[in-house]
C-alpha cells in the first residue's frame, strides 16, 4: 500500500462543521476528479485511524484540497482535524472512488456527499464543459450548504437546493420525492450521479428506477 506524507498549508471553515484543508502535493501524485483517498493524521495514536476524504482540488493543481465534514461529538478523526494547524502532517493512502464523470446529467447530493462533485464541476469549468449539467443539493438548513456561492456561479438556475429542516424563501423545502424530481428534471435519458448518506441514496435510487431511468445511467458513491 502506497503512503504519502503531506504537510498542512491551511485550514479554514467552510460552514459551521465543514473544513477546507489544503496540503502540499507529492510529486507525480495523480487522481481523477471525484476520487478520494484514505487519510490519517501523523500524530501518535492517530496514524492507524484512516478515514476516506474526497479531493476537492483539481489534478492539475500544485496542491491538494479536501473539504471535510467534522463530527465533534464522535471524538474521532474528524474531531481531531479541528485541531490541525499549519505544518501538521497527514498520511495519504490509496486513491479510489466510483464516481467519475460519464457525460452530462443530474447530480444529486446529500450534505457532505457533494464533495466528489466539487472537483468534477471545477474540472468541467476548466474545460468549458459545464453545459446542461444540474446539481440537486439536499441539506438540513441553508447554513449547511457547502460552497453555495461557487455552485450558484457555475450552474445558475441548474443549481437547486432543498432543505429538510428549514423554510427559506426561494429554496425548496422537504425531501427529494418523485414529485420533486419530476418538477426539476425534464430529461430522464441522462446520467444520474448520486452521493450522500446510504438511506438517501437507496431512496432516490428507487425513485429513479420507478421513473424508468435506465439503471446503467445511475452512478452511486456512498458517503
N, C-alpha and C positions, 0 to 999 in steps of 0.2 A: 504494500500500500504506500503510495507516494504521499509525502508530507512536505509542507512548506511553512516556514515561519514568516509572518508578516508583521510589520510594525504599524501601530495605530497612528494615523496622521491627524485625525479629528473625530470628534463625537459630538453630535448635536441632536436635539429633539425635533422630530417632525410633527408629532402630535403628543398629547399628554403621555402616552405609553409606547410610542414608536421612536426608535433611534435610527439615525443615519450614521454609520461608521465607515470611515474612509481609511484605507491602508495603502502601503506601497504594493507594487505588483511584482511578483517573481519573474525573472527573465524567462521568456518563451512560455509563459503560463497562458493557457487557452481555455475558452468555454464558449458555448453558444448562448445568445440571448434567450432567457427563460430558464437556464440551468441553475443549479445550486451546488453547494459543497457542504460537507460536514465540517463544523468549526468547533474547536476547543480553545480554552484560554490557557496561555502559557504561564500559569501560576501553580504553585504547589497545591495539590488537592483537586485541580481542575483540568489537568492535561488529558485525562481519560474520559471526560464528560463531553461527548460530542453531540451537537445539535445541527440540524440542516438549516441553512440560510441561503437565500437566493441572491445571486449577483444582480444589483440594480445599475451597475455601471455597464459600459459597452466593452466588447472585446478589444476595440481599438484604443481605449483609454489607457493612460500610463499609470493608472491607479485602480484599486478595487473598491467598490462601494457596496455595502449591504444595508438594506432597510429592514429593521427587525422590530417586531412587536415584543415588548417585555411583559413579564408576568411577575411583578414583585412579590405577590402573595405565595408564589410557588417556591421561593428561596432556591431557585436553580440557576442554570446557566444564564438565562436572560436577565435575571435579577442581578447577577454578578456583572453583566455587561454594563449595567447602570453605573458601576464604579470605575469603568475603564477611563484611562486618561492618555494623553499623548505619549507615545513611545512605549506603551504597554504592547505585549505581543499576543497574537492569535496564531493558532496552528490550523492550517487548512489541510483537508484530507481529499478524498476522491471527488471528482466532479461528476454530477449525474443530473437527471431530470427528464421527464417525459414530455413536458410542454415545449414545443418548438413551432415556429410559425409555418403553417402549411398553405396559407392563402387567405384572402380576405374573408372576414367573418365577424361573429359576435363573441366578444369576450365577456364572461360572466364571473365576477369575483365576489367573494365574501370576506370582508375585513382584510387581514394581512395576506389573504390569498391573492391579492392584487400584485404582490411583489414580482412574480415571474413575468407579468405583463409590462412592468415598468421598463425593463431592458428591451423587451420586444418592441414596444411603442417608440422608445428612443431610437432604436435601430431603424425602424420604419421611417421615422422623421429624417434621420441622417441620409437615407436612401431615397427620400422624397416619395415614399410609397404608403403613406397613411391611408390614402384612398377612402373607401367607404367603410372602413373598419369601425366597429361600435363597441363601447365599453358600458356594461351594466354593472354598477358597483353597489353592493348591499352592505350597509353598516347599521350600527345601533343608533348613532347620533351624528349630526353634522360635524362636530369636532373630531370624530373618528376618521374622517375621510383623509386618506393618505394622498399627498401631492394633488390636492383638488385643483389648484390653480394651473399646474402643469398639464393635467389631463384636459382641463377646460380649454387651454390654449391649443393643445394638439388636436382635440376632437370636436370642439364646439358643440353643436346640437347632438352629436353622436356620443356624448358623454352623459349617461343617465344614472342618477343616484336614487336609491330607495333606502329609507330609514325605518327601522322596525320600532324604535322606542321613542321617537321624537317627531312632532309635526312641525314642519318648516315650510313656509311659502315657497312654491316653485320646486319642491322636492317631493317625489312620490313617497307615500307612507305605507308601511306594512311589510309584507314578504313577497318574494318572487313567486307568482302563481301563473297558471296557464293564461288567465285573462291578461295579466300584466305583460307577459311575453307577447301575446297576440297583438297587444296595442303598441308594442315598441319594436317588434321585429316584423318587417314586411317581406322578407325573403328567407324561407326555410332551407333553400338549396345552397347553404353556405357552411363553412366550418363553424363549430361552436366550441369555444375554449373555456373550460370550467376549472376554477381553482378556489378552494375555500374549505371550510370545515366539512368532513365527510358526510354528516347528515344533510347539509345543504346541497352538496354535490349529488348525493343519491336522489334527493327530492327533485332537483332541477333536471337531472338526467332522465328520470322517469317522465317528467312533464314533456321534455323534448321528444322522447320516444312516442309518447301518447299523441304528440302533434305530428307524428310521422316524419321526424327528422331522421335521416339515414344514420344508423349507429356509427358507421365508419367516419362520419364527419364530426363526431363528438370526441374531443380531446380532453382528458381529465388529468389533474395533478392534485393529490391530496395535500392538505396543508394543516 
